[in-house]
Each structure stands twice: as structure tokens, then as C-alpha cells.
Amino acid sequence: MTANPPGAVATAPHPLRRPPQPRCRRTGPPHIPATPQGLTLRLATDPTAAARARRTVAAALRDWGVPDDAIDDIVLMADELVTNAIEHAGGPVWLRLRLHRGRCVICKVGDGSREAPRLRHSDSDAENGRGLVLVAALADAFGARVTTTGKVIWFRRRVRSTGVTFR
């Protein structure tokens, strides 16, 4: 048994009080699971990482029963974010993808750079610079936040108006 240092107060849970439970509000039909389906992918910082991300994202979305037209858009947006992270950022790159309640796909890409991305409009003959504009056009919402280890860029895309059971 360890002794408390001088001045410390020993605490113990009250024997009749239950610990607080997290509150979770459920909406939608009862056949939709409350927990999302998801994946996390750590990516190398080389050109093959974008291809690996495209294949993995497309396979996961097909497994989750996401409609084909939405798969194409989501894979394109994820590819843009991963490619930007590899080209412009330092440090490790990761991708997280989840299907929330069968209706909405959320994709996050993180990297080691603390510089927030900027939307920029490129000339029609420019070879690059349209990635975030494309994500802004195809996503229902997108954004970026700087963290202590880099930044996270995310987008959300609704894939159905109502939930469906998972495969």
C-alpha cells in the first residue's frame, strides 16, 4: 500500500454513487447502429501513398454499401487531401475515414505541417492549385484545424438522405 504525500487528500468513489455515464442522443430509425464504421491509414510520404489511399478508401466505401456515384467523389476528395499533405507538408501523413449512421462519410487527413491550407483560384492553364477548390465544390462541409503536431484537413459528404443497415 502506498502512502499519500503530506497534505494530499485521499479520495475514493462514493459506494452508493454510480460513475457518470456518457450521454448519447440517438436519432433516426432504430435499425441504424449508433457506432460508425471507420478506418485509419498511416501513409508513407512518397507518391505511392496517394494510390494506396485511393484503393483503400474505395474498398472501404464499397464494403460499407456507399452508392457508386458518391464513392467516386469521396475517393477524388481524399486523393486531393492526401496528395496535398505529401507534397506540401512534413512529417507523418494519416487518413481517417468513417461512415456515420449509414448517411454521412467523414474523411480527415493529418500531416506534420502547422501551416493551414488556403483556397486559391488558379489560372485555367495552371497544372495545380485546384485541389481544395474541388473539395469545396464536392463536399457538404470541409475545414482545417491546426494541432500541436501539425494540422488536420477534413470533409463531410452525405451519401444518403436516410440511413440503411450496414453490410
PyMOL commands that set and color helices and strands:
alter all, ss='L'
color gray80, all
select helices_A, chain A and resi 48-63+68-88+131-138
alter helices_A, ss='H'
color red, helices_A
select strands_A, chain A and resi 37-43+93-100+104-111+141-146+151-158
alter strands_A, ss='S'
color yellow, strands_A
deselect
rebuild
show_as cartoon
